[in-house]
């Protein structure tokens, strides 16, 4: 019996096990380190998004002011829309596209910029003739922003981010006369395309648009 | 090192390298939108009343009159009003949807005429009527 060779083989296997254990241990440390700094979450855009972690929250988009007088809505034309984007997460979030309702989902007219009293004869049901530009017959169509917008993390500068969307509202040529000098609450977006992660926040106020 | 050990080491190193690269590249995650969004737009005012309305005979011996006016910003068309009664009453539409800043009547019957103009944006936004033009009189195939 060649005991010498058997001993050698056993020592070889023991060394092999130690080597394997060391390498697997190092890989495990790397994986844990990776997981501790980046959330792997499959959130989808839209109000029905689901998260794997309670610390990842959706954006909120609100009306904050009326557009400047330089680009108002007239029948057959386009006008600016002003939004405020708030990010409740601790990290920046970058928005690259919006999802729009259909082109027959109309805005409601109001008598003042506070959007508190509706304008008779200029309601969504009238219809007002005011819709999002480039909206289609299908709900949820995706429209890419000319420039990605990054909203700073919670408590950081430029959150909320005020944005003027240039020419992104359209008024039909058939808009009623009652819609003259009226303020509009635009139909809700159906979703956004946005990702969280390290990025430089966009300075507020900003100007952007989608053009198709 | 045996071939099997080499393969095992290579596999583990490849996995580790992938994780390092992915981490360095800055992994990101999708964010959604809260229940509903709000945004504000605003509409402009009704179109302005045209100014500078004039009515001139196209020819001394003719029976047609050309009405001209100053352009109104954003107007998509104009309506011409005609009265055979007086400068201040009796107006009815002579022509609608007129583009440009002038309009020529057809042959007018004997009588006195005054003209006013209003502007429009789209199908339903319209201004009030302008001040009346000077009177034009058609008499014996002549325009005065």
Interface residues (C-beta under 8 A of the other chain):
Chain A: X16 X19 X20 X23 X24 X26 X27 X30 X31 X33 X34 X37 X38 X39 X40 X41 X42 X43 X44 X45 X46 X47 X48 X49 X56 X57 X58 X59 X60 X61 X62 X63 X64 X65 X66 X67 X72 X73 X74 X75 X76 X77 X79 X80 X81 X82 X83 X89 X93 X107 X109 X113 X115 X130 X165 X169 X171 X172 X173 X174 X175 X176 X177 X179 X180 X181 X182 X183 X184 X185 X186 X188 X189 X191 X192 X193 X194 X195 X196 X197 X198
Chain B: X2 X5 X8 X9 X12 X13 X15 X16 X19 X20 X22 X23 X26 X27 X28 X29 X30 X31 X32 X33 X34 X35 X36 X37 X38 X39 X40 X41 X42 X43 X44 X45 X46 X74 X76 X121 X122 X123 X124 X125 X126
